[in-house]
Amino acid sequence: MAITAALVEATGYMLKYLLTQDGVSAGSPTVDSFLVIPNNGTATPDLRTDALTGAAAEGHGKLQEIMRARIDGYGPLAAGALSQAQARALLSSDDATNAVLTNRNIMSCQMYLTPRTQVGAGGVLVGGQAGSGAAWLCDATVDASGDPVVQVGTARRPPAVGTCYLTIHLRHSMDH
């Protein structure tokens, strides 16, 4: 089947997903190893929907503002389709030269992967340890509409069974 994502926590500043790689090969490396968490306002997992859930719980929507950047604009970014560089600046804080956001004081996100469990060689369960299990990765990109989305995947062939947390955290400053 491949990778699935389930929202486990949503606040005004953070989204946390449980990613599951079932280890079953569907034949195509692209299908097996990547999942795109969309940002189009559909059912969870969806960045815009889940950020709205967090905003409702806490009474503010700073994270939601980032997820709606294509619709409303954000900081120096005008409304309209975003580029991959803009998505990476917003979701990964990948803008060291300030070429995209132009101001270090504009809030952006960081993404963290925390391995939870994985099955290594011989079917032995290894809790959160590196080894022969799934090697997780993530990146920010854009969908066909220009919305920022998150692509997650595993780098092992054939896919290994494992779970991992993906945390998308809104930075309050450049220090954290």
N, CA, C and O of each residue as an XYZ file, in Angstrom:
704
protein
N       0.824     -1.192      0.000
C       0.000      0.000      0.000
C       0.865      1.252      0.000
O       0.670      2.115     -0.856
N       1.797      1.385      0.909
C       2.700      2.540      0.946
C       2.579      3.287      2.260
O       2.456      2.675      3.320
N       2.615      4.624      2.191
C       2.644      5.459      3.387
C       1.268      6.082      3.609
O       0.611      6.522      2.665
N       0.844      6.111      4.869
C      -0.375      6.816      5.254
C      -0.022      7.808      6.352
O       0.997      7.664      7.028
N      -0.874      8.818      6.523
C      -0.665      9.829      7.564
C      -1.957     10.004      8.348
O      -3.048      9.987      7.779
N      -1.823     10.173      9.661
C      -2.969     10.442     10.529
C      -2.602     11.596     11.456
O      -1.553     11.573     12.099
N      -3.457     12.589     11.520
C      -3.234     13.716     12.418
C      -3.367     13.240     13.857
O      -4.371     12.628     14.217
N      -2.361     13.517     14.681
C      -2.428     13.122     16.093
C      -2.496     14.329     17.022
O      -2.906     14.189     18.174
N      -2.102     15.519     16.546
C      -2.196     16.723     17.362
C      -2.219     17.952     16.462
O      -1.491     18.028     15.471
N      -3.068     18.916     16.822
C      -3.137     20.173     16.083
C      -3.311     21.307     17.078
O      -4.232     21.292     17.895
N      -2.418     22.298     17.007
C      -2.544     23.498     17.815
C      -2.423     24.692     16.860
O      -2.238     24.509     15.656
N      -2.525     25.885     17.388
C      -2.360     27.065     16.556
C      -0.955     27.229     16.013
O      -0.733     28.009     15.086
N       0.006     26.494     16.587
C       1.409     26.603     16.181
C       2.024     25.311     15.666
O       3.179     25.315     15.239
N       1.277     24.193     15.693
C       1.905     22.930     15.353
C       0.898     21.927     14.815
O      -0.242     21.853     15.273
N       1.349     21.152     13.826
C       0.623     19.980     13.354
C       1.535     18.781     13.535
O       2.724     18.846     13.223
N       0.980     17.685     14.039
C       1.776     16.475     14.238
C       1.018     15.302     13.631
O      -0.138     15.040     13.965
N       1.706     14.602     12.727
C       1.123     13.458     12.027
C       1.883     12.187     12.381
O       3.098     12.211     12.579
N       1.156     11.079     12.456
C       1.777      9.764     12.554
C       1.818      9.188     11.149
O       0.779      8.968     10.527
N       3.024      8.946     10.653
C       3.231      8.368      9.330
C       3.445      6.869      9.492
O       4.145      6.431     10.405
N       2.846      6.093      8.614
C       2.995      4.639      8.669
C       3.380      4.115      7.298
O       2.683      4.352      6.311
N       4.486      3.408      7.246
C       4.923      2.705      6.030
C       4.606      1.238      6.269
O       5.143      0.627      7.193
N       3.728      0.665      5.433
C       3.288     -0.714      5.666
C       4.248     -1.760      5.116
O       4.098     -2.947      5.407
N       5.228     -1.341      4.329
C       6.222     -2.281      3.814
C       5.759     -3.093      2.626
O       6.527     -3.899      2.102
N       4.528     -2.907      2.185
C       4.003     -3.657      1.051
C       4.336     -2.901     -0.226
O       4.025     -1.717     -0.353
N       4.961     -3.580     -1.160
C       5.345     -2.941     -2.415
C       4.208     -3.012     -3.414
O       3.663     -4.082     -3.683
N       3.855     -1.850     -3.964
C       2.824     -1.786     -5.002
C       3.455     -1.861     -6.392
O       2.748     -1.810     -7.399
N       4.764     -1.978     -6.447
C       5.446     -2.122     -7.724
C       6.172     -0.877     -8.182
O       7.239     -0.985     -8.787
N       5.637      0.293     -7.919
C       6.259      1.537     -8.372
C       6.987      2.202     -7.212
O       6.377      2.439     -6.170
N       8.284      2.514     -7.362
C       9.007      3.182     -6.277
C       8.347      4.494     -5.857
O       8.365      4.838     -4.676
N       7.769      5.227     -6.801
C       7.114      6.487     -6.459
C       5.911      6.243     -5.571
O       5.716      6.950     -4.582
N       5.102      5.250     -5.910
C       3.915      4.931     -5.120
C       4.322      4.428     -3.740
O       3.716      4.810     -2.739
N       5.321      3.592     -3.677
C       5.724      2.974     -2.421
C       6.375      3.947     -1.457
O       6.202      3.822     -0.245
N       7.114      4.904     -1.967
C       8.000      5.645     -1.087
C       7.566      7.060     -0.766
O       8.202      7.692      0.078
N       6.521      7.604     -1.384
C       6.146      8.994     -1.135
C       4.657      9.155     -0.856
O       3.818      8.435     -1.398
N       4.362     10.106     -0.009
C       2.998     10.537      0.255
C       3.010     12.052      0.268
O       3.880     12.658      0.894
N       2.067     12.670     -0.409
C       1.920     14.120     -0.362
C       0.756     14.431      0.570
O      -0.361     13.960      0.357
N       1.022     15.230      1.609
C      -0.049     15.715      2.469
C      -0.574     16.975      1.784
O       0.134     17.977      1.692
N      -1.816     16.920      1.304
C      -2.342     18.030      0.494
C      -2.656     19.265      1.332
O      -2.581     19.246      2.560
N      -3.007     20.325      0.636
C      -3.336     21.602      1.273
C      -4.467     22.252      0.479
O      -4.322     23.353     -0.052
N      -5.600     21.545      0.411
C      -6.696     22.069     -0.388
C      -8.034     22.125      0.345
O      -9.078     22.302     -0.283
N      -8.010     21.975      1.661
C      -9.226     22.111      2.447
C     -10.126     20.895      2.449
O     -11.320     21.012      2.726
N      -9.576     19.724      2.144
C     -10.365     18.497      2.163
C     -10.213     17.815      3.529
O      -9.662     18.398      4.462
N     -10.695     16.599      3.632
C     -10.640     15.869      4.902
C      -9.191     15.610      5.322
O      -8.300     15.480      4.482
N      -8.976     15.540      6.639
C      -7.648     15.259      7.177
C      -7.151     13.915      6.671
O      -7.973     13.011      6.523
N      -5.896     13.721      6.402
C      -4.812     14.692      6.570
C      -4.794     15.716      5.438
O      -4.730     15.357      4.262
N      -4.852     16.964      5.798
C      -4.809     18.084      4.869
C      -4.286     19.284      5.648
O      -4.843     19.624      6.691
N      -3.239     19.927      5.169
C      -2.595     21.005      5.919
C      -3.552     22.145      6.250
O      -3.557     22.637      7.379
N      -4.352     22.565      5.293
C      -5.261     23.698      5.537
C      -6.354     23.320      6.530
O      -6.643     24.081      7.454
N      -6.963     22.150      6.347
C      -8.008     21.676      7.253
C      -7.460     21.485      8.663
O      -8.086     21.896      9.639
N      -6.296     20.866      8.764
C      -5.726     20.561     10.074
C      -5.250     21.825     10.791
O      -5.343     21.916     12.015
N      -4.740     22.804     10.029
C      -4.346     24.076     10.641
C      -5.573     24.819     11.157
O      -5.500     25.495     12.182
N      -6.690     24.700     10.460
C      -7.935     25.303     10.920
C      -8.400     24.651     12.215
O      -8.903     25.337     13.105
N      -8.240     23.338     12.333
C      -8.574     22.615     13.559
C      -7.756     23.152     14.720
O      -8.295     23.399     15.799
N      -6.453     23.334     14.508
C      -5.579     23.874     15.555
C      -5.932     25.300     15.914
O      -5.904     25.670     17.087
N      -6.266     26.111     14.910
C      -6.625     27.510     15.157
C      -7.908     27.591     15.981
O      -8.015     28.421     16.884
N      -8.876     26.737     15.675
C     -10.138     26.733     16.416
C      -9.917     26.339     17.865
O     -10.578     26.858     18.765
N      -8.986     25.422     18.089
C      -8.713     24.960     19.451
C      -8.044     26.034     20.295
O      -8.229     26.058     21.512
N      -7.270     26.924     19.675
C      -6.492     27.899     20.446
C      -6.897     29.348     20.213
O      -6.376     30.244     20.877
N      -7.810     29.595     19.291
C      -8.299     30.944     19.086
C      -7.419     31.840     18.238
O      -7.641     33.050     18.199
N      -6.434     31.290     17.562
C      -5.608     32.074     16.641
C      -5.167     31.169     15.504
O      -5.216     29.945     15.623
N      -4.741     31.764     14.415
C      -4.429     30.966     13.244
C      -3.157     31.333     12.526
O      -3.162     31.435     11.300
N      -2.059     31.538     13.244
C      -0.799     31.881     12.572
C      -0.358     30.773     11.619
O       0.078     31.055     10.503
N      -0.465     29.536     12.044
C      -0.102     28.425     11.175
C      -1.073     28.361      9.988
O      -0.670     28.070      8.861
N      -2.327     28.630     10.250
C      -3.330     28.639      9.192
C      -2.995     29.701      8.140
O      -3.215     29.475      6.950
N      -2.472     30.846      8.561
C      -2.095     31.899      7.611
C      -1.059     31.391      6.613
O      -1.131     31.708      5.425
N      -0.098     30.606      7.090
C       0.922     30.056      6.196
C       0.292     29.072      5.216
O       0.617     29.081      4.029
N      -0.606     28.228      5.708
C      -1.234     27.235      4.832
C      -2.137     27.900      3.788
O      -2.416     27.300      2.750
N      -2.591     29.112      4.046
C      -3.455     29.842      3.107
C      -2.669     30.874      2.280
O      -3.271     31.779      1.702
N      -1.369     30.755      2.220
C      -0.536     31.748      1.529
C      -0.921     31.925      0.064
O      -0.898     33.049     -0.437
N      -1.266     30.868     -0.622
C      -1.665     31.001     -2.029
C      -2.958     31.804     -2.151
O      -3.127     32.563     -3.106
N      -3.854     31.646     -1.210
C      -5.167     32.291     -1.275
C      -5.104     33.750     -0.827
O      -5.625     34.639     -1.501
N      -4.458     33.989      0.325
C      -4.473     35.312      0.950
C      -3.156     36.075      0.843
O      -3.106     37.265      1.156
N      -2.086     35.404      0.402
C      -0.756     35.994      0.495
C      -0.242     35.836      1.926
O      -1.003     35.511      2.838
N       1.050     36.070      2.108
C       1.635     35.952      3.443
C       2.900     36.799      3.479
O       3.802     36.609      2.663
N       2.969     37.727      4.416
C       4.132     38.606      4.488
C       4.358     39.271      3.141
O       3.439     39.885      2.600
N       5.562     39.165      2.586
C       5.847     39.794      1.287
C       5.322     39.003      0.086
O       5.438     39.461     -1.051
N       4.749     37.828      0.324
C       4.269     36.998     -0.775
C       2.838     37.383     -1.131
O       1.944     37.319     -0.287
N       2.629     37.774     -2.361
C       1.285     38.117     -2.832
C       0.464     36.846     -3.012
O       1.017     35.767     -3.224
N      -0.853     36.977     -2.928
C      -1.727     35.844     -3.201
C      -1.466     35.350     -4.617
O      -1.193     36.143     -5.519
N      -1.549     34.057     -4.805
C      -1.305     33.446     -6.107
C      -0.438     32.211     -5.934
O       0.066     31.941     -4.844
N      -0.269     31.476     -7.001
C       0.499     30.234     -6.957
C       1.908     30.482     -6.431
O       2.590     31.416     -6.852
N       2.325     29.632     -5.509
C       3.666     29.737     -4.950
C       4.637     28.868     -5.728
O       4.230     27.939     -6.425
N       5.916     29.172     -5.607
C       6.975     28.349     -6.187
C       7.460     27.369     -5.121
O       7.111     27.497     -3.948
N       8.261     26.399     -5.532
C       8.814     25.464     -4.554
C       9.727     26.200     -3.572
O       9.734     25.875     -2.384
N      10.492     27.178     -4.041
C      11.364     27.947     -3.136
C      10.527     28.667     -2.076
O      10.926     28.735     -0.914
N       9.377     29.199     -2.469
C       8.511     29.871     -1.504
C       7.912     28.871     -0.517
O       7.822     29.157      0.677
N       7.505     27.702     -1.009
C       6.975     26.664     -0.120
C       8.032     26.223      0.875
O       7.735     26.050      2.057
N       9.256     26.041      0.416
C      10.333     25.642      1.322
C      10.638     26.735      2.339
O      10.929     26.435      3.496
N      10.577     27.984      1.928
C      10.806     29.081      2.879
C       9.722     29.094      3.946
O      10.019     29.323      5.119
N       8.472     28.853      3.567
C       7.369     28.885      4.519
C       7.318     27.665      5.424
O       7.113     27.800      6.630
N       7.503     26.465      4.858
C       7.311     25.236      5.633
C       8.596     24.666      6.223
O       8.538     23.898      7.183
N       9.744     25.019      5.676
C      11.018     24.461      6.149
C      11.989     25.510      6.652
O      13.105     25.173      7.047
N      11.595     26.773      6.646
C      12.496     27.884      6.983
C      13.761     27.832      6.143
O      14.842     28.198      6.606
N      13.619     27.373      4.904
C      14.745     27.238      3.983
C      14.873     28.534      3.183
O      14.511     28.594      2.007
N      15.397     29.572      3.848
C      15.513     30.891      3.237
C      16.656     31.655      3.905
O      16.484     32.791      4.347
N      17.813     31.021      3.972
C      18.945     31.575      4.728
C      19.370     32.958      4.244
O      19.858     33.763      5.038
N      19.195     33.243      2.969
C      19.631     34.543      2.445
C      18.495     35.574      2.412
O      18.677     36.682      1.906
N      17.330     35.211      2.948
C      16.147     36.083      2.934
C      15.706     36.445      1.517
O      15.105     37.499      1.305
N      15.992     35.603      0.576
C      15.634     35.882     -0.809
C      14.130     35.773     -1.053
O      13.605     36.408     -1.968
N      13.438     34.980     -0.247
C      12.007     34.759     -0.454
C      11.171     35.615      0.489
O      10.332     36.398      0.044
N      11.397     35.467      1.777
C      10.566     36.173      2.752
C      11.077     37.584      3.043
O      10.332     38.395      3.594
N      12.297     37.895      2.698
C      12.934     39.218      2.770
C      13.089     39.794      4.177
O      13.677     40.863      4.339
N      12.580     39.118      5.175
C      12.642     39.644      6.539
C      12.716     38.477      7.511
O      11.809     37.646      7.544
N      13.760     38.403      8.288
C      13.954     37.291      9.221
C      12.896     37.261     10.331
O      12.788     36.261     11.041
N      12.121     38.327     10.492
C      11.108     38.374     11.540
C       9.759     37.820     11.100
O       8.833     37.735     11.907
N       9.640     37.449      9.848
C       8.390     36.842      9.366
C       8.390     35.377      9.786
O       9.338     34.642      9.508
N       7.319     34.958     10.458
C       7.256     33.579     10.958
C       7.205     32.574      9.821
O       6.531     32.774      8.811
N       7.936     31.492     10.018
C       7.904     30.371      9.085
C       7.952     29.090      9.920
O       8.083     29.137     11.144
N       7.847     27.972      9.255
C       7.788     26.683      9.958
C       9.094     25.910      9.833
O       9.946     26.203      8.994
N       9.214     24.922     10.693
C      10.246     23.903     10.571
C       9.555     22.555     10.616
O       8.543     22.384     11.297
N      10.107     21.602      9.887
C       9.553     20.249      9.891
C      10.555     19.313     10.556
O      11.756     19.378     10.294
N      10.037     18.442     11.421
C      10.865     17.475     12.143
C      10.307     16.083     11.923
O       9.092     15.884     11.937
N      11.192     15.122     11.719
C      10.815     13.716     11.648
C      11.372     13.010     12.883
O      12.556     13.128     13.195
N      10.517     12.286     13.570
C      10.936     11.531     14.751
C      10.534     10.082     14.553
O       9.351      9.756     14.648
N      11.501      9.196     14.279
C      11.155      7.781     14.109
C      10.475      7.242     15.371
O      10.887      7.548     16.491
N       9.449      6.453     15.175
C       8.701      5.881     16.299
C       9.017      4.404     16.432
O       9.554      3.970     17.452
N       8.690      3.631     15.411
C       9.024      2.200     15.409
C       9.386      1.806     13.993
O       8.968      2.448     13.029
N      10.144      0.775     13.882
C      10.434      0.219     12.567
C      10.829     -1.227     12.738
O      11.308     -1.635     13.796
N      10.628     -1.992     11.698
C      11.021     -3.386     11.715
C      12.307     -3.514     10.927
O      12.353     -3.187      9.741
N      13.338     -3.985     11.579
C      14.630     -4.152     10.933
C      14.791     -5.547     10.367
O      13.810     -6.243     10.104
N      16.027     -5.942     10.183
C      16.332     -7.252      9.623
C      15.739     -8.349     10.493
O      15.790     -8.271     11.720
N      15.182     -9.358      9.864
C      14.650    -10.503     10.588
C      13.333    -10.211     11.297
O      12.892    -11.017     12.115
N      12.692     -9.075     11.004
C      11.418     -8.770     11.613
C      11.507     -8.283     13.046
O      10.490     -8.238     13.738
N      12.694     -7.916     13.515
C      12.869     -7.459     14.885
C      12.414     -6.002     14.992
O      12.863     -5.153     14.223
N      11.525     -5.712     15.943
C      11.039     -4.361     16.141
C      12.102     -3.528     16.836
O      12.624     -3.909     17.884
N      12.414     -2.388     16.238
C      13.417     -1.482     16.793
C      12.715     -0.151     17.052
O      12.315      0.525     16.104
N      12.559      0.235     18.316
C      11.833      1.463     18.651
C      12.679      2.702     18.435
O      13.610      2.961     19.198
N      12.359      3.483     17.384
C      13.004      4.766     17.154
C      14.496      4.717     16.895
O      15.180      5.723     17.086
N      15.018      3.589     16.470
C      16.454      3.458     16.250
C      16.773      3.393     14.767
O      16.021      2.813     13.984
N      17.891      3.990     14.388
C      18.357      3.877     13.007
C      18.819      2.453     12.776
O      19.222      1.768     13.716
N      18.766      2.019     11.583
C      19.202      0.672     11.276
C      18.707      0.285      9.910
O      18.742      1.090      8.979
N      18.246     -0.941      9.780
C      17.837     -1.423      8.472
C      16.353     -1.192      8.203
O      15.828     -1.696      7.210
N      15.672     -0.449      9.054
C      14.260     -0.140      8.844
C      14.082      1.030      7.892
O      14.986      1.385      7.135
N      12.911      1.611      7.947
C      12.582      2.729      7.058
C      13.443      3.944      7.369
O      13.607      4.313      8.532
N      13.991      4.563      6.333
C      14.719      5.831      6.473
C      13.784      6.921      5.984
O      13.508      7.009      4.787
N      13.290      7.755      6.894
C      12.264      8.753      6.584
C      12.865     10.047      6.059
O      13.974     10.422      6.438
N      12.126     10.733      5.180
C      12.539     12.030      4.657
C      11.299     12.878      4.407
O      10.196     12.353      4.249
N      11.491     14.205      4.372
C      10.374     15.096      4.054
C      10.898     16.312      3.306
O      12.073     16.663      3.407
N      10.009     16.946      2.557
C      10.354     18.151      1.815
C       9.077     18.949      1.598
O       7.979     18.392      1.578
N       9.229     20.242      1.438
C       8.114     21.110      1.082
C       8.146     21.317     -0.419
O       9.213     21.497     -1.007
N       6.987     21.290     -1.029
C       6.870     21.523     -2.458
C       5.513     22.183     -2.710
O       4.864     22.630     -1.764
N       5.086     22.249     -3.943
C       3.785     22.828     -4.267
C       2.976     21.836     -5.099
O       3.534     20.996     -5.804
N       1.650     21.951     -5.003
C       0.786     21.119     -5.837
C       0.484     21.852     -7.145
O       1.046     22.915     -7.408
N      -0.387     21.294     -7.947
C      -0.702     21.882     -9.261
C      -1.338     23.263     -9.144
O      -1.258     24.051    -10.087
N      -1.966     23.577     -8.012
C      -2.586     24.890     -7.809
C      -1.620     25.922     -7.251
O      -1.946     27.107     -7.178
N      -0.427     25.473     -6.856
C       0.549     26.376     -6.256
C       0.416     26.493     -4.757
O       0.987     27.404     -4.156
N      -0.338     25.578     -4.129
C      -0.424     25.542     -2.669
C       0.805     24.826     -2.112
O       1.285     23.865     -2.714
N       1.323     25.289     -0.955
C       2.428     24.564     -0.330
C       1.920     23.239      0.229
O       0.886     23.192      0.896
N       2.653     22.165     -0.047
C       2.316     20.834      0.444
C       3.580     20.192      1.012
O       4.693     20.667      0.782
N       3.387     19.114      1.750
C       4.513     18.381      2.325
C       4.564     17.002      1.693
O       3.563     16.288      1.632
N       5.746     16.643      1.228
C       5.974     15.319      0.673
C       6.822     14.547      1.666
O       7.892     15.007      2.065
N       6.349     13.376      2.067
C       7.103     12.524      2.989
C       7.380     11.204      2.310
O       6.644     10.782      1.418
N       8.439     10.560      2.735
C       8.773      9.297      2.112
C       9.757      8.489      2.902
O      10.253      8.909      3.947
N      10.030      7.311      2.375
C      11.074      6.447      2.914
C      12.046      6.148      1.783
O      11.669      6.092      0.612
N      13.288      5.959      2.157
C      14.337      5.799      1.152
C      14.758      4.351      0.946
O      15.657      4.099      0.145
N      14.159      3.404      1.622
C      14.602      2.024      1.546
C      13.855      1.263      0.457
O      12.655      1.464      0.269
N      14.561      0.390     -0.261
C      13.977     -0.503     -1.256
C      14.318     -1.921     -0.887
O      15.501     -2.190     -0.680
N      13.399     -2.851     -0.784
C      11.965     -2.602     -0.771
C      11.564     -1.855      0.494
O      12.342     -1.791      1.446
N      10.357     -1.290      0.516
C       9.955     -0.510      1.689
C       9.977     -1.352      2.958
O       9.662     -2.542      2.932
N      10.344     -0.733      4.052
C      10.367     -1.405      5.345
C       9.176     -0.927      6.172
O       8.745      0.219      6.043
N       8.656     -1.792      7.007
C       7.567     -1.426      7.897
C       8.102     -0.472      8.947
O       9.173     -0.705      9.507
N       7.369      0.603      9.222
C       7.801      1.522     10.267
C       6.822      2.658     10.448
O       5.961      2.899      9.601
N       6.964      3.356     11.564
C       6.157      4.540     11.835
C       7.075      5.678     12.245
O       8.181      5.464     12.741
N       6.593      6.882     12.028
C       7.391      8.067     12.277
C       6.438      9.228     12.542
O       5.338      9.263     11.990
N       6.849     10.174     13.378
C       6.074     11.400     13.559
C       6.641     12.494     12.669
O       7.857     12.676     12.595
N       5.767     13.214     12.001
C       6.121     14.422     11.273
C       5.519     15.581     12.047
O       4.304     15.640     12.241
N       6.367     16.505     12.493
C       5.906     17.686     13.204
C       6.203     18.905     12.350
O       7.337     19.114     11.919
N       5.178     19.704     12.111
C       5.321     20.978     11.408
C       5.077     22.041     12.456
O       3.951     22.216     12.919
N       6.123     22.751     12.831
C       6.080     23.687     13.954
C       6.331     25.105     13.477
O       7.309     25.363     12.775
N       5.462     26.018     13.852
C       5.638     27.428     13.526
C       6.677     28.025     14.441
O       6.536     27.998     15.663
N       7.727     28.566     13.843
C       8.798     29.178     14.634
C       8.333     30.537     15.130
O       7.771     31.326     14.370
N       8.567     30.805     16.400
C       8.192     32.087     16.976
C       9.279     33.135     16.744
O       9.008     34.336     16.756
N      10.499     32.673     16.537
C      11.625     33.545     16.227
C      12.644     32.719     15.463
O      12.444     31.521     15.265
N      13.704     33.325     15.043
C      14.748     32.589     14.322
C      15.512     31.632     15.224
O      16.236     30.769     14.729
N      15.363     31.769     16.545
C      16.055     30.889     17.480
C      15.308     29.598     17.746
O      15.924     28.593     18.102
N      13.997     29.602     17.582
C      13.224     28.370     17.832
C      11.931     28.363     17.081
O      11.165     27.405     17.179
